[in-house]
Amino acid sequence: MEGVLVVMNQEMMDNITKNNLVFLATAAADGTPNVVPIGLAKPLDNKTVLLVANFMKKTIQNLKNNPKASVIVGNVSECPYQFKGSVKIEESGKNYDDAVEWAKSVMAQLNPFAAVILEVEEVYSVQPGPDAGKLVD
Ligand SMILES: Cc1cc2nc3c(=O)[nH]c(=O)nc-3n(C[C@H](O)[C@H](O)[C@H](O)COP(=O)(O)O)c2cc1C
């Protein structure tokens, strides 16, 4: 994915933060798509989203083979954007430690195995109408 580097604006970041859910799409090496709901997702800054890997199976396998992902927030009417970019899987370090702390503060039984770090490279509108599918720049 070689897009213009686009950052998220404050409204987009606020929407990701306040959403209870985002949808995370990945693709297997053979192209098979996979989409899952993820509750523990939040922006770290205006070009990075943290997703906590607690139960990801096909998702994490897909990302190991094909480290690209797309995210849409659950309340897409309020935040009609598609965030796309490259992913790093971090199994130690600050992001991982923060992910574990966050997950356990939400539900003590959770045992995250990785922080999935989405580096946003492209933001597209999904607003129905003339802007649908357009790159936001
Ligand atoms: C409401 C809801 C919230 C979820 N939140 C997370 C989450 O924060 N992290 C996670 O790893 N899985 C979460 N899951 C589980 C994933 O959606 C999914 O079941 C898991 O990634 C296995 O699917 P996969 O094999 O396609 O990756 C959540 C599921 C639901 C229904």
The ligand as an SDF file (V2000), in Angstrom:
LIG
                    3D

 31 33  0  0  0  0  0  0  0  0999 V2000
  -17.2900   -7.4880   21.4580 C   0  0  0  0  0  0  0  0  0  0  0  0
  -15.9980   -8.1930   21.1290 C   0  0  0  0  0  0  0  0  0  0  0  0
  -14.8020   -7.5920   21.4800 C   0  0  0  0  0  0  0  0  0  0  0  0
  -13.5860   -8.2380   21.1980 C   0  0  0  0  0  0  0  0  0  0  0  0
  -12.4130   -7.6240   21.5400 N   0  0  0  0  0  0  0  0  0  0  0  0
  -11.2370   -8.2480   21.2970 C   0  0  0  0  0  0  0  0  0  0  0  0
   -9.9950   -7.6250   21.6470 C   0  0  0  0  0  0  0  0  0  0  0  0
   -9.9290   -6.4960   22.1560 O   0  0  0  0  0  0  0  0  0  0  0  0
   -8.8480   -8.3100   21.3610 N   0  0  0  0  0  0  0  0  0  0  0  0
   -8.8530   -9.5700   20.7940 C   0  0  0  0  0  0  0  0  0  0  0  0
   -7.7880  -10.1350   20.5810 O   0  0  0  0  0  0  0  0  0  0  0  0
  -10.0100  -10.1610   20.4450 N   0  0  0  0  0  0  0  0  0  0  0  0
  -11.1900   -9.5450   20.6790 C   0  0  0  0  0  0  0  0  0  0  0  0
  -12.3640  -10.1560   20.3230 N   0  0  0  0  0  0  0  0  0  0  0  0
  -12.3130  -11.4800   19.6860 C   0  0  0  0  0  0  0  0  0  0  0  0
  -12.1080  -11.3470   18.1700 C   0  0  0  0  0  0  0  0  0  0  0  0
  -13.1880  -10.6310   17.6000 O   0  0  0  0  0  0  0  0  0  0  0  0
  -12.0080  -12.7270   17.4560 C   0  0  0  0  0  0  0  0  0  0  0  0
  -12.9040  -13.6150   18.0660 O   0  0  0  0  0  0  0  0  0  0  0  0
  -10.6220  -13.3260   17.5050 C   0  0  0  0  0  0  0  0  0  0  0  0
   -9.7070  -12.4150   16.8940 O   0  0  0  0  0  0  0  0  0  0  0  0
  -10.5380  -14.6770   16.7760 C   0  0  0  0  0  0  0  0  0  0  0  0
  -10.8790  -14.5020   15.4120 O   0  0  0  0  0  0  0  0  0  0  0  0
   -9.7510  -14.6970   14.2650 P   0  0  0  0  0  0  0  0  0  0  0  0
   -9.3560  -16.1300   14.2860 O   0  0  0  0  0  0  0  0  0  0  0  0
  -10.4520  -14.3150   13.0000 O   0  0  0  0  0  0  0  0  0  0  0  0
   -8.6060  -13.7660   14.6000 O   0  0  0  0  0  0  0  0  0  0  0  0
  -13.5860   -9.5100   20.5800 C   0  0  0  0  0  0  0  0  0  0  0  0
  -14.8210  -10.1060   20.2210 C   0  0  0  0  0  0  0  0  0  0  0  0
  -16.0020   -9.4580   20.4920 C   0  0  0  0  0  0  0  0  0  0  0  0
  -17.2920  -10.1240   20.0960 C   0  0  0  0  0  0  0  0  0  0  0  0
  1  2  1  0
  2  3  1  0
  2 30  2  0
  3  4  2  0
  4  5  1  0
  4 28  1  0
  5  6  2  0
  6  7  1  0
  6 13  1  0
  7  8  2  0
  7  9  1  0
  9 10  1  0
 10 11  2  0
 10 12  1  0
 12 13  2  0
 13 14  1  0
 14 15  1  0
 14 28  1  0
 15 16  1  0
 16 17  1  0
 16 18  1  0
 18 19  1  0
 18 20  1  0
 20 21  1  0
 20 22  1  0
 22 23  1  0
 23 24  1  0
 24 25  2  0
 24 26  1  0
 24 27  1  0
 28 29  2  0
 29 30  1  0
 30 31  1  0
M  END
$$$$
